[in-house]
Amino acid sequence: GPTLAGAELRGGSLRLRFGKCGTGLAAPGGEAFVSVVDDEGASHRVRARIEAPDLVSVDLSGIERPALVLYAWADNPADRRLYGSGGLPAQPFRLSMPAS
């Protein structure tokens, strides 16, 4: 399935680039979400919007000092809704915030 290949912070948006997503990413069965943890340890559930076949953007403008981004980071992740065109789910990831 899709794997996180890179991340870039642009203003209040985090752009996540994926590899191994076939002809494109999809979120069948609903929207995709990530968890964003701020520097005080509070977790925020944030929508992950598919912007291009291999690109997802996450709006961080409502979170002060985001420190960590998690996707499908649980034993049985309820928000695992990001898939590649072949029907395989995106791999879980844990990402420290990149420098802007």
PDB file as gemmi writes it, atoms N, CA and C in Angstrom:
CRYST1    1.000    1.000    1.000  90.00  90.00  90.00 P 1                      
ATOM      1  N   GLY A   1       0.816  -1.189   0.000  1.00  0.00           N  
ATOM      2  CA  GLY A   1       0.000   0.000   0.000  1.00  0.00           C  
ATOM      3  C   GLY A   1       0.855   1.245   0.000  1.00  0.00           C  
ATOM      4  N   PRO A   2       0.200   2.403  -0.069  1.00  0.00           N  
ATOM      5  CA  PRO A   2       0.919   3.669  -0.078  1.00  0.00           C  
ATOM      6  C   PRO A   2       1.793   3.849   1.159  1.00  0.00           C  
ATOM      7  N   THR A   3       2.940   4.459   0.950  1.00  0.00           N  
ATOM      8  CA  THR A   3       3.867   4.746   2.054  1.00  0.00           C  
ATOM      9  C   THR A   3       4.231   6.230   2.010  1.00  0.00           C  
ATOM     10  N   LEU A   4       4.405   6.811   3.165  1.00  0.00           N  
ATOM     11  CA  LEU A   4       4.795   8.216   3.250  1.00  0.00           C  
ATOM     12  C   LEU A   4       6.195   8.367   2.661  1.00  0.00           C  
ATOM     13  N   ALA A   5       6.325   9.264   1.669  1.00  0.00           N  
ATOM     14  CA  ALA A   5       7.610   9.462   1.003  1.00  0.00           C  
ATOM     15  C   ALA A   5       8.259  10.788   1.379  1.00  0.00           C  
ATOM     16  N   GLY A   6       7.462  11.738   1.862  1.00  0.00           N  
ATOM     17  CA  GLY A   6       8.032  13.027   2.228  1.00  0.00           C  
ATOM     18  C   GLY A   6       6.971  13.956   2.783  1.00  0.00           C  
ATOM     19  N   ALA A   7       7.418  15.008   3.443  1.00  0.00           N  
ATOM     20  CA  ALA A   7       6.505  15.982   4.033  1.00  0.00           C  
ATOM     21  C   ALA A   7       7.115  17.370   3.914  1.00  0.00           C  
ATOM     22  N   GLU A   8       6.239  18.346   3.709  1.00  0.00           N  
ATOM     23  CA  GLU A   8       6.676  19.724   3.583  1.00  0.00           C  
ATOM     24  C   GLU A   8       5.659  20.618   4.281  1.00  0.00           C  
ATOM     25  N   LEU A   9       6.145  21.538   5.073  1.00  0.00           N  
ATOM     26  CA  LEU A   9       5.283  22.486   5.765  1.00  0.00           C  
ATOM     27  C   LEU A   9       5.253  23.775   4.961  1.00  0.00           C  
ATOM     28  N   ARG A  10       4.047  24.198   4.566  1.00  0.00           N  
ATOM     29  CA  ARG A  10       3.874  25.445   3.817  1.00  0.00           C  
ATOM     30  C   ARG A  10       2.844  26.290   4.535  1.00  0.00           C  
ATOM     31  N   GLY A  11       3.314  27.308   5.227  1.00  0.00           N  
ATOM     32  CA  GLY A  11       2.396  28.147   5.990  1.00  0.00           C  
ATOM     33  C   GLY A  11       1.678  27.302   7.024  1.00  0.00           C  
ATOM     34  N   GLY A  12       0.359  27.303   6.990  1.00  0.00           N  
ATOM     35  CA  GLY A  12      -0.432  26.529   7.938  1.00  0.00           C  
ATOM     36  C   GLY A  12      -0.859  25.183   7.414  1.00  0.00           C  
ATOM     37  N   SER A  13      -0.211  24.707   6.347  1.00  0.00           N  
ATOM     38  CA  SER A  13      -0.596  23.433   5.738  1.00  0.00           C  
ATOM     39  C   SER A  13       0.599  22.471   5.683  1.00  0.00           C  
ATOM     40  N   LEU A  14       0.336  21.220   6.015  1.00  0.00           N  
ATOM     41  CA  LEU A  14       1.345  20.171   5.899  1.00  0.00           C  
ATOM     42  C   LEU A  14       1.013  19.358   4.662  1.00  0.00           C  
ATOM     43  N   ARG A  15       1.959  19.251   3.743  1.00  0.00           N  
ATOM     44  CA  ARG A  15       1.760  18.494   2.510  1.00  0.00           C  
ATOM     45  C   ARG A  15       2.507  17.173   2.631  1.00  0.00           C  
ATOM     46  N   LEU A  16       1.765  16.083   2.519  1.00  0.00           N  
ATOM     47  CA  LEU A  16       2.320  14.731   2.648  1.00  0.00           C  
ATOM     48  C   LEU A  16       2.349  14.063   1.283  1.00  0.00           C  
ATOM     49  N   ARG A  17       3.533  13.657   0.857  1.00  0.00           N  
ATOM     50  CA  ARG A  17       3.713  12.998  -0.439  1.00  0.00           C  
ATOM     51  C   ARG A  17       3.848  11.501  -0.195  1.00  0.00           C  
ATOM     52  N   PHE A  18       3.155  10.695  -1.019  1.00  0.00           N  
ATOM     53  CA  PHE A  18       3.146   9.243  -0.869  1.00  0.00           C  
ATOM     54  C   PHE A  18       3.727   8.554  -2.090  1.00  0.00           C  
ATOM     55  N   GLY A  19       4.343   7.412  -1.853  1.00  0.00           N  
ATOM     56  CA  GLY A  19       4.803   6.533  -2.910  1.00  0.00           C  
ATOM     57  C   GLY A  19       3.955   5.268  -2.886  1.00  0.00           C  
ATOM     58  N   LYS A  20       4.086   4.462  -3.911  1.00  0.00           N  
ATOM     59  CA  LYS A  20       3.386   3.175  -4.005  1.00  0.00           C  
ATOM     60  C   LYS A  20       1.870   3.311  -3.906  1.00  0.00           C  
ATOM     61  N   CYS A  21       1.316   4.365  -4.527  1.00  0.00           N  
ATOM     62  CA  CYS A  21      -0.137   4.553  -4.459  1.00  0.00           C  
ATOM     63  C   CYS A  21      -0.822   4.235  -5.780  1.00  0.00           C  
ATOM     64  N   GLY A  22      -0.131   3.561  -6.688  1.00  0.00           N  
ATOM     65  CA  GLY A  22      -0.735   3.185  -7.961  1.00  0.00           C  
ATOM     66  C   GLY A  22      -1.091   4.417  -8.771  1.00  0.00           C  
ATOM     67  N   THR A  23      -2.313   4.451  -9.285  1.00  0.00           N  
ATOM     68  CA  THR A  23      -2.742   5.604 -10.077  1.00  0.00           C  
ATOM     69  C   THR A  23      -3.274   6.739  -9.220  1.00  0.00           C  
ATOM     70  N   GLY A  24      -3.363   6.522  -7.917  1.00  0.00           N  
ATOM     71  CA  GLY A  24      -3.785   7.618  -7.046  1.00  0.00           C  
ATOM     72  C   GLY A  24      -4.346   7.171  -5.720  1.00  0.00           C  
ATOM     73  N   LEU A  25      -4.352   8.093  -4.779  1.00  0.00           N  
ATOM     74  CA  LEU A  25      -4.900   7.855  -3.455  1.00  0.00           C  
ATOM     75  C   LEU A  25      -6.416   8.000  -3.481  1.00  0.00           C  
ATOM     76  N   ALA A  26      -7.078   7.315  -2.566  1.00  0.00           N  
ATOM     77  CA  ALA A  26      -8.526   7.407  -2.420  1.00  0.00           C  
ATOM     78  C   ALA A  26      -8.881   7.219  -0.957  1.00  0.00           C  
ATOM     79  N   ALA A  27     -10.065   7.705  -0.590  1.00  0.00           N  
ATOM     80  CA  ALA A  27     -10.571   7.538   0.776  1.00  0.00           C  
ATOM     81  C   ALA A  27     -11.970   6.927   0.706  1.00  0.00           C  
ATOM     82  N   PRO A  28     -12.073   5.667   0.255  1.00  0.00           N  
ATOM     83  CA  PRO A  28     -13.392   5.046   0.164  1.00  0.00           C  
ATOM     84  C   PRO A  28     -14.019   4.895   1.546  1.00  0.00           C  
ATOM     85  N   GLY A  29     -15.304   5.086   1.616  1.00  0.00           N  
ATOM     86  CA  GLY A  29     -15.983   4.924   2.895  1.00  0.00           C  
ATOM     87  C   GLY A  29     -15.911   6.144   3.795  1.00  0.00           C  
ATOM     88  N   GLY A  30     -15.423   7.263   3.285  1.00  0.00           N  
ATOM     89  CA  GLY A  30     -15.376   8.476   4.093  1.00  0.00           C  
ATOM     90  C   GLY A  30     -14.099   9.251   3.927  1.00  0.00           C  
ATOM     91  N   GLU A  31     -13.976  10.309   4.685  1.00  0.00           N  
ATOM     92  CA  GLU A  31     -12.794  11.154   4.640  1.00  0.00           C  
ATOM     93  C   GLU A  31     -11.642  10.512   5.404  1.00  0.00           C  
ATOM     94  N   ALA A  32     -10.430  10.899   5.039  1.00  0.00           N  
ATOM     95  CA  ALA A  32      -9.242  10.433   5.753  1.00  0.00           C  
ATOM     96  C   ALA A  32      -8.894  11.465   6.829  1.00  0.00           C  
ATOM     97  N   PHE A  33      -8.332  10.981   7.936  1.00  0.00           N  
ATOM     98  CA  PHE A  33      -7.941  11.848   9.040  1.00  0.00           C  
ATOM     99  C   PHE A  33      -6.569  11.443   9.552  1.00  0.00           C  
ATOM    100  N   VAL A  34      -5.893  12.395  10.175  1.00  0.00           N  
ATOM    101  CA  VAL A  34      -4.656  12.131  10.900  1.00  0.00           C  
ATOM    102  C   VAL A  34      -4.832  12.690  12.309  1.00  0.00           C  
ATOM    103  N   SER A  35      -3.976  12.277  13.216  1.00  0.00           N  
ATOM    104  CA  SER A  35      -3.928  12.858  14.553  1.00  0.00           C  
ATOM    105  C   SER A  35      -2.720  13.767  14.606  1.00  0.00           C  
ATOM    106  N   VAL A  36      -2.933  14.979  15.075  1.00  0.00           N  
ATOM    107  CA  VAL A  36      -1.835  15.930  15.234  1.00  0.00           C  
ATOM    108  C   VAL A  36      -1.685  16.186  16.725  1.00  0.00           C  
ATOM    109  N   VAL A  37      -0.480  15.981  17.222  1.00  0.00           N  
ATOM    110  CA  VAL A  37      -0.190  16.186  18.634  1.00  0.00           C  
ATOM    111  C   VAL A  37       0.585  17.492  18.762  1.00  0.00           C  
ATOM    112  N   ASP A  38       0.096  18.391  19.630  1.00  0.00           N  
ATOM    113  CA  ASP A  38       0.815  19.649  19.811  1.00  0.00           C  
ATOM    114  C   ASP A  38       1.937  19.474  20.830  1.00  0.00           C  
ATOM    115  N   ASP A  39       2.707  20.523  21.032  1.00  0.00           N  
ATOM    116  CA  ASP A  39       3.880  20.395  21.910  1.00  0.00           C  
ATOM    117  C   ASP A  39       3.522  20.254  23.391  1.00  0.00           C  
ATOM    118  N   GLU A  40       2.232  20.371  23.738  1.00  0.00           N  
ATOM    119  CA  GLU A  40       1.792  20.134  25.112  1.00  0.00           C  
ATOM    120  C   GLU A  40       1.208  18.741  25.289  1.00  0.00           C  
ATOM    121  N   GLY A  41       1.169  17.956  24.208  1.00  0.00           N  
ATOM    122  CA  GLY A  41       0.695  16.579  24.270  1.00  0.00           C  
ATOM    123  C   GLY A  41      -0.780  16.385  23.952  1.00  0.00           C  
ATOM    124  N   ALA A  42      -1.492  17.460  23.620  1.00  0.00           N  
ATOM    125  CA  ALA A  42      -2.910  17.343  23.259  1.00  0.00           C  
ATOM    126  C   ALA A  42      -3.025  16.818  21.828  1.00  0.00           C  
ATOM    127  N   SER A  43      -3.953  15.898  21.615  1.00  0.00           N  
ATOM    128  CA  SER A  43      -4.156  15.296  20.297  1.00  0.00           C  
ATOM    129  C   SER A  43      -5.362  15.930  19.615  1.00  0.00           C  
ATOM    130  N   HIS A  44      -5.218  16.202  18.313  1.00  0.00           N  
ATOM    131  CA  HIS A  44      -6.270  16.818  17.511  1.00  0.00           C  
ATOM    132  C   HIS A  44      -6.531  15.932  16.295  1.00  0.00           C  
ATOM    133  N   ARG A  45      -7.783  15.599  16.038  1.00  0.00           N  
ATOM    134  CA  ARG A  45      -8.164  14.823  14.848  1.00  0.00           C  
ATOM    135  C   ARG A  45      -8.392  15.819  13.717  1.00  0.00           C  
ATOM    136  N   VAL A  46      -7.612  15.679  12.634  1.00  0.00           N  
ATOM    137  CA  VAL A  46      -7.628  16.660  11.552  1.00  0.00           C  
ATOM    138  C   VAL A  46      -7.851  15.953  10.216  1.00  0.00           C  
ATOM    139  N   ARG A  47      -8.704  16.535   9.395  1.00  0.00           N  
ATOM    140  CA  ARG A  47      -8.992  15.971   8.075  1.00  0.00           C  
ATOM    141  C   ARG A  47      -7.743  16.019   7.195  1.00  0.00           C  
ATOM    142  N   ALA A  48      -7.518  14.931   6.456  1.00  0.00           N  
ATOM    143  CA  ALA A  48      -6.419  14.838   5.493  1.00  0.00           C  
ATOM    144  C   ALA A  48      -7.053  14.851   4.101  1.00  0.00           C  
ATOM    145  N   ARG A  49      -6.882  15.937   3.400  1.00  0.00           N  
ATOM    146  CA  ARG A  49      -7.537  16.137   2.096  1.00  0.00           C  
ATOM    147  C   ARG A  49      -6.636  15.675   0.953  1.00  0.00           C  
ATOM    148  N   ILE A  50      -7.148  14.804   0.099  1.00  0.00           N  
ATOM    149  CA  ILE A  50      -6.391  14.343  -1.074  1.00  0.00           C  
ATOM    150  C   ILE A  50      -6.383  15.474  -2.097  1.00  0.00           C  
ATOM    151  N   GLU A  51      -5.194  15.952  -2.443  1.00  0.00           N  
ATOM    152  CA  GLU A  51      -5.041  17.081  -3.358  1.00  0.00           C  
ATOM    153  C   GLU A  51      -4.572  16.657  -4.756  1.00  0.00           C  
ATOM    154  N   ALA A  52      -3.890  15.532  -4.845  1.00  0.00           N  
ATOM    155  CA  ALA A  52      -3.341  15.036  -6.115  1.00  0.00           C  
ATOM    156  C   ALA A  52      -3.190  13.521  -5.966  1.00  0.00           C  
ATOM    157  N   PRO A  53      -2.882  12.805  -7.051  1.00  0.00           N  
ATOM    158  CA  PRO A  53      -2.788  11.345  -6.958  1.00  0.00           C  
ATOM    159  C   PRO A  53      -1.859  10.830  -5.863  1.00  0.00           C  
ATOM    160  N   ASP A  54      -0.818  11.606  -5.519  1.00  0.00           N  
ATOM    161  CA  ASP A  54       0.141  11.157  -4.499  1.00  0.00           C  
ATOM    162  C   ASP A  54       0.330  12.168  -3.375  1.00  0.00           C  
ATOM    163  N   LEU A  55      -0.608  13.108  -3.229  1.00  0.00           N  
ATOM    164  CA  LEU A  55      -0.441  14.209  -2.283  1.00  0.00           C  
ATOM    165  C   LEU A  55      -1.674  14.407  -1.413  1.00  0.00           C  
ATOM    166  N   VAL A  56      -1.424  14.556  -0.121  1.00  0.00           N  
ATOM    167  CA  VAL A  56      -2.466  14.831   0.861  1.00  0.00           C  
ATOM    168  C   VAL A  56      -2.064  16.093   1.611  1.00  0.00           C  
ATOM    169  N   SER A  57      -3.035  16.963   1.873  1.00  0.00           N  
ATOM    170  CA  SER A  57      -2.730  18.151   2.671  1.00  0.00           C  
ATOM    171  C   SER A  57      -3.529  18.122   3.967  1.00  0.00           C  
ATOM    172  N   VAL A  58      -2.907  18.645   5.012  1.00  0.00           N  
ATOM    173  CA  VAL A  58      -3.499  18.702   6.335  1.00  0.00           C  
ATOM    174  C   VAL A  58      -3.439  20.151   6.798  1.00  0.00           C  
ATOM    175  N   ASP A  59      -4.604  20.742   7.091  1.00  0.00           N  
ATOM    176  CA  ASP A  59      -4.675  22.128   7.544  1.00  0.00           C  
ATOM    177  C   ASP A  59      -4.326  22.187   9.029  1.00  0.00           C  
ATOM    178  N   LEU A  60      -3.213  22.824   9.339  1.00  0.00           N  
ATOM    179  CA  LEU A  60      -2.745  22.927  10.718  1.00  0.00           C  
ATOM    180  C   LEU A  60      -3.006  24.296  11.320  1.00  0.00           C  
ATOM    181  N   SER A  61      -3.714  25.154  10.608  1.00  0.00           N  
ATOM    182  CA  SER A  61      -3.877  26.536  11.047  1.00  0.00           C  
ATOM    183  C   SER A  61      -4.578  26.664  12.403  1.00  0.00           C  
ATOM    184  N   GLY A  62      -5.389  25.706  12.792  1.00  0.00           N  
ATOM    185  CA  GLY A  62      -6.088  25.782  14.065  1.00  0.00           C  
ATOM    186  C   GLY A  62      -5.344  25.164  15.233  1.00  0.00           C  
ATOM    187  N   ILE A  63      -4.108  24.731  15.004  1.00  0.00           N  
ATOM    188  CA  ILE A  63      -3.334  24.063  16.057  1.00  0.00           C  
ATOM    189  C   ILE A  63      -2.066  24.862  16.343  1.00  0.00           C  
ATOM    190  N   GLU A  64      -1.942  25.301  17.590  1.00  0.00           N  
ATOM    191  CA  GLU A  64      -0.727  26.018  17.968  1.00  0.00           C  
ATOM    192  C   GLU A  64       0.404  25.025  18.212  1.00  0.00           C  
ATOM    193  N   ARG A  65       1.520  25.266  17.621  1.00  0.00           N  
ATOM    194  CA  ARG A  65       2.746  24.475  17.815  1.00  0.00           C  
ATOM    195  C   ARG A  65       2.546  22.969  17.611  1.00  0.00           C  
ATOM    196  N   PRO A  66       2.112  22.562  16.416  1.00  0.00           N  
ATOM    197  CA  PRO A  66       2.019  21.119  16.149  1.00  0.00           C  
ATOM    198  C   PRO A  66       3.406  20.486  16.211  1.00  0.00           C  
ATOM    199  N   ALA A  67       3.488  19.312  16.805  1.00  0.00           N  
ATOM    200  CA  ALA A  67       4.789  18.671  16.989  1.00  0.00           C  
ATOM    201  C   ALA A  67       4.899  17.323  16.294  1.00  0.00           C  
ATOM    202  N   LEU A  68       3.779  16.616  16.158  1.00  0.00           N  
ATOM    203  CA  LEU A  68       3.808  15.235  15.692  1.00  0.00           C  
ATOM    204  C   LEU A  68       2.537  14.936  14.906  1.00  0.00           C  
ATOM    205  N   VAL A  69       2.671  14.156  13.826  1.00  0.00           N  
ATOM    206  CA  VAL A  69       1.519  13.727  13.044  1.00  0.00           C  
ATOM    207  C   VAL A  69       1.508  12.203  13.032  1.00  0.00           C  
ATOM    208  N   LEU A  70       0.352  11.636  13.335  1.00  0.00           N  
ATOM    209  CA  LEU A  70       0.184  10.179  13.376  1.00  0.00           C  
ATOM    210  C   LEU A  70      -0.929   9.759  12.426  1.00  0.00           C  
ATOM    211  N   TYR A  71      -0.710   8.666  11.721  1.00  0.00           N  
ATOM    212  CA  TYR A  71      -1.766   8.100  10.876  1.00  0.00           C  
ATOM    213  C   TYR A  71      -1.874   6.609  11.180  1.00  0.00           C  
ATOM    214  N   ALA A  72      -3.096   6.158  11.465  1.00  0.00           N  
ATOM    215  CA  ALA A  72      -3.377   4.741  11.745  1.00  0.00           C  
ATOM    216  C   ALA A  72      -2.468   4.215  12.848  1.00  0.00           C  
ATOM    217  N   TRP A  73      -2.241   5.037  13.849  1.00  0.00           N  
ATOM    218  CA  TRP A  73      -1.298   4.726  14.920  1.00  0.00           C  
ATOM    219  C   TRP A  73      -2.053   4.156  16.121  1.00  0.00           C  
ATOM    220  N   ALA A  74      -2.646   2.992  15.932  1.00  0.00           N  
ATOM    221  CA  ALA A  74      -3.388   2.313  17.002  1.00  0.00           C  
ATOM    222  C   ALA A  74      -3.441   0.831  16.650  1.00  0.00           C  
ATOM    223  N   ASP A  75      -3.801  -0.002  17.626  1.00  0.00           N  
ATOM    224  CA  ASP A  75      -3.901  -1.441  17.355  1.00  0.00           C  
ATOM    225  C   ASP A  75      -4.972  -1.743  16.314  1.00  0.00           C  
ATOM    226  N   ASN A  76      -6.088  -1.025  16.360  1.00  0.00           N  
ATOM    227  CA  ASN A  76      -7.170  -1.208  15.404  1.00  0.00           C  
ATOM    228  C   ASN A  76      -7.659   0.179  14.999  1.00  0.00           C  
ATOM    229  N   PRO A  77      -6.934   0.854  14.092  1.00  0.00           N  
ATOM    230  CA  PRO A  77      -7.215   2.257  13.798  1.00  0.00           C  
ATOM    231  C   PRO A  77      -8.553   2.470  13.091  1.00  0.00           C  
ATOM    232  N   ALA A  78      -9.427   3.230  13.731  1.00  0.00           N  
ATOM    233  CA  ALA A  78     -10.744   3.517  13.159  1.00  0.00           C  
ATOM    234  C   ALA A  78     -10.651   4.471  11.976  1.00  0.00           C  
ATOM    235  N   ASP A  79      -9.641   5.326  11.952  1.00  0.00           N  
ATOM    236  CA  ASP A  79      -9.517   6.316  10.880  1.00  0.00           C  
ATOM    237  C   ASP A  79      -8.655   5.855   9.715  1.00  0.00           C  
ATOM    238  N   ARG A  80      -8.445   4.578   9.570  1.00  0.00           N  
ATOM    239  CA  ARG A  80      -7.637   4.071   8.452  1.00  0.00           C  
ATOM    240  C   ARG A  80      -8.499   4.071   7.195  1.00  0.00           C  
ATOM    241  N   ARG A  81      -8.497   5.214   6.502  1.00  0.00           N  
ATOM    242  CA  ARG A  81      -9.355   5.371   5.329  1.00  0.00           C  
ATOM    243  C   ARG A  81      -8.604   5.836   4.092  1.00  0.00           C  
ATOM    244  N   LEU A  82      -7.292   5.789   4.121  1.00  0.00           N  
ATOM    245  CA  LEU A  82      -6.490   6.223   2.983  1.00  0.00           C  
ATOM    246  C   LEU A  82      -5.941   4.989   2.279  1.00  0.00           C  
ATOM    247  N   TYR A  83      -6.265   4.871   0.983  1.00  0.00           N  
ATOM    248  CA  TYR A  83      -5.913   3.680   0.205  1.00  0.00           C  
ATOM    249  C   TYR A  83      -5.290   4.070  -1.127  1.00  0.00           C  
ATOM    250  N   GLY A  84      -4.510   3.156  -1.693  1.00  0.00           N  
ATOM    251  CA  GLY A  84      -4.001   3.314  -3.035  1.00  0.00           C  
ATOM    252  C   GLY A  84      -5.013   2.758  -4.022  1.00  0.00           C  
ATOM    253  N   SER A  85      -4.761   2.966  -5.307  1.00  0.00           N  
ATOM    254  CA  SER A  85      -5.711   2.532  -6.338  1.00  0.00           C  
ATOM    255  C   SER A  85      -5.880   1.013  -6.384  1.00  0.00           C  
ATOM    256  N   GLY A  86      -4.918   0.255  -5.879  1.00  0.00           N  
ATOM    257  CA  GLY A  86      -5.014  -1.199  -5.864  1.00  0.00           C  
ATOM    258  C   GLY A  86      -5.825  -1.743  -4.702  1.00  0.00           C  
ATOM    259  N   GLY A  87      -6.354  -0.843  -3.853  1.00  0.00           N  
ATOM    260  CA  GLY A  87      -7.180  -1.270  -2.733  1.00  0.00           C  
ATOM    261  C   GLY A  87      -6.426  -1.568  -1.452  1.00  0.00           C  
ATOM    262  N   LEU A  88      -5.115  -1.356  -1.452  1.00  0.00           N  
ATOM    263  CA  LEU A  88      -4.330  -1.595  -0.241  1.00  0.00           C  
ATOM    264  C   LEU A  88      -4.278  -0.336   0.614  1.00  0.00           C  
ATOM    265  N   PRO A  89      -4.365  -0.483   1.940  1.00  0.00           N  
ATOM    266  CA  PRO A  89      -4.352   0.694   2.818  1.00  0.00           C  
ATOM    267  C   PRO A  89      -2.963   1.315   2.925  1.00  0.00           C  
ATOM    268  N   ALA A  90      -2.967   2.625   3.191  1.00  0.00           N  
ATOM    269  CA  ALA A  90      -1.706   3.325   3.440  1.00  0.00           C  
ATOM    270  C   ALA A  90      -1.077   2.790   4.718  1.00  0.00           C  
ATOM    271  N   GLN A  91       0.227   2.721   4.730  1.00  0.00           N  
ATOM    272  CA  GLN A  91       0.957   2.244   5.894  1.00  0.00           C  
ATOM    273  C   GLN A  91       0.884   3.274   7.025  1.00  0.00           C  
ATOM    274  N   PRO A  92       0.765   2.819   8.264  1.00  0.00           N  
ATOM    275  CA  PRO A  92       0.778   3.759   9.395  1.00  0.00           C  
ATOM    276  C   PRO A  92       2.100   4.529   9.411  1.00  0.00           C  
ATOM    277  N   PHE A  93       2.034   5.772   9.909  1.00  0.00           N  
ATOM    278  CA  PHE A  93       3.272   6.534  10.059  1.00  0.00           C  
ATOM    279  C   PHE A  93       3.194   7.451  11.267  1.00  0.00           C  
ATOM    280  N   ARG A  94       4.377   7.795  11.740  1.00  0.00           N  
ATOM    281  CA  ARG A  94       4.565   8.759  12.828  1.00  0.00           C  
ATOM    282  C   ARG A  94       5.605   9.742  12.323  1.00  0.00           C  
ATOM    283  N   LEU A  95       5.249  11.012  12.279  1.00  0.00           N  
ATOM    284  CA  LEU A  95       6.093  12.024  11.660  1.00  0.00           C  
ATOM    285  C   LEU A  95       6.288  13.212  12.597  1.00  0.00           C  
ATOM    286  N   SER A  96       7.534  13.508  12.909  1.00  0.00           N  
ATOM    287  CA  SER A  96       7.835  14.763  13.614  1.00  0.00           C  
ATOM    288  C   SER A  96       7.680  15.888  12.615  1.00  0.00           C  
ATOM    289  N   MET A  97       7.194  17.021  13.067  1.00  0.00           N  
ATOM    290  CA  MET A  97       6.929  18.136  12.144  1.00  0.00           C  
ATOM    291  C   MET A  97       8.213  18.591  11.465  1.00  0.00           C  
ATOM    292  N   PRO A  98       8.151  18.705  10.125  1.00  0.00           N  
ATOM    293  CA  PRO A  98       9.325  19.200   9.395  1.00  0.00           C  
ATOM    294  C   PRO A  98       9.492  20.696   9.620  1.00  0.00           C  
ATOM    295  N   ALA A  99      10.683  21.199   9.378  1.00  0.00           N  
ATOM    296  CA  ALA A  99      10.944  22.639   9.487  1.00  0.00           C  
ATOM    297  C   ALA A  99      10.245  23.357   8.355  1.00  0.00           C  
ATOM    298  N   SER A 100       9.759  24.561   8.626  1.00  0.00           N  
ATOM    299  CA  SER A 100       9.064  25.328   7.581  1.00  0.00           C  
ATOM    300  C   SER A 100      10.038  26.078   6.708  1.00  0.00           C  
TER     301      SER A 100                                                      
END                                                                             
